[in-house]
């Protein structure tokens, strides 16, 4: 049996909100496998769905850019070690220049981006290496997303808390003049803020992958069975809980954060009606959160001092 460490119990507790002893038991029952332990706790009704984001600890910033014609949009995350470095003018210039380069050159991946030249004649990789030497911190371009609109519509973005969260959204429209109307511009900004706050994973329910759907169904049914419900009743409960799942992860089915009396679908219908029978459709979106999924190494200063004394 795998050793159950205090760190594993702590991480499971942070990701699920379950009690410490329940987390320890879940890990023991699943040979230390964190993902299986999360499912175990959910089936027992001891945890909410674990957030996919994991633990956020890295510094840096998420930046965004949309071209004047709203046809190209970019979201990029650049990481460094401290908040102090993230506020450095040279670091922020790097982020701005890399964002523009991605918009202009449409690199296929990070390796291609690293080899592209910035305006000073140095590649992105060379510029980052030089900045690491100047500032004295490790840093890297971690990931980027680039949208290019095909057809009629617009791309927009939203940056939260100076670069903690960034959102890119693309909508299609039926009438070309709609893109310049205040109602549409307000809507697309509101949708971007919705994505930042409510963290949907899909636009519509038909985009939820089959394996994800089957896993959720199995968990909901197991929860009901563990509550002592007969199988036929458990099936009905599973269907109800699946509807709630859709409302959490599908943008169109979420409750609008600015008006809890309507869903995003209802909001779209209302704006379409105001614009004289428009047909605004959310094509896609992307959301990046700074440091998402990265665990920052925690230094124990007291232990470091003691090790130096003993050494």
HELIX and SHEET records of a PDB file:
HELIX    1   1 UNK A    6  UNK A   16  1                                  11    
HELIX    2   2 UNK A   20  UNK A   29  1                                  10    
HELIX    3   3 UNK A   34  UNK A   43  1                                  10    
HELIX    4   4 UNK A   83  UNK A   86  1                                   4    
HELIX    5   5 UNK A   89  UNK A  105  1                                  17    
HELIX    6   6 UNK A  110  UNK A  115  1                                   6    
HELIX    7   7 UNK A  124  UNK A  135  1                                  12    
HELIX    8   8 UNK A  176  UNK A  180  5                                   5    
HELIX    9   9 UNK A  182  UNK A  198  1                                  17    
HELIX   10  10 UNK A  205  UNK A  207  5                                   3    
HELIX   11  11 UNK A  210  UNK A  226  1                                  17    
HELIX   12  12 UNK A  231  UNK A  249  1                                  19    
HELIX   13  13 UNK A  251  UNK A  253  5                                   3    
HELIX   14  14 UNK A  264  UNK A  274  1                                  11    
HELIX   15  15 UNK A  301  UNK A  310  1                                  10    
SHEET    1   A 3 UNK A  59  UNK A  66  0                                        
SHEET    2   A 3 UNK A  72  UNK A  80 -1                                        
SHEET    3   A 3 UNK A 139  UNK A 148 -1                                        
SHEET    1   B 3 UNK A 153  UNK A 160  0                                        
SHEET    2   B 3 UNK A 165  UNK A 172 -1                                        
SHEET    3   B 3 UNK A 281  UNK A 289 -1                                        
SHEET    1   C 2 UNK A 255  UNK A 256  0                                        
SHEET    2   C 2 UNK A 259  UNK A 263 -1                                        
END                                                                             
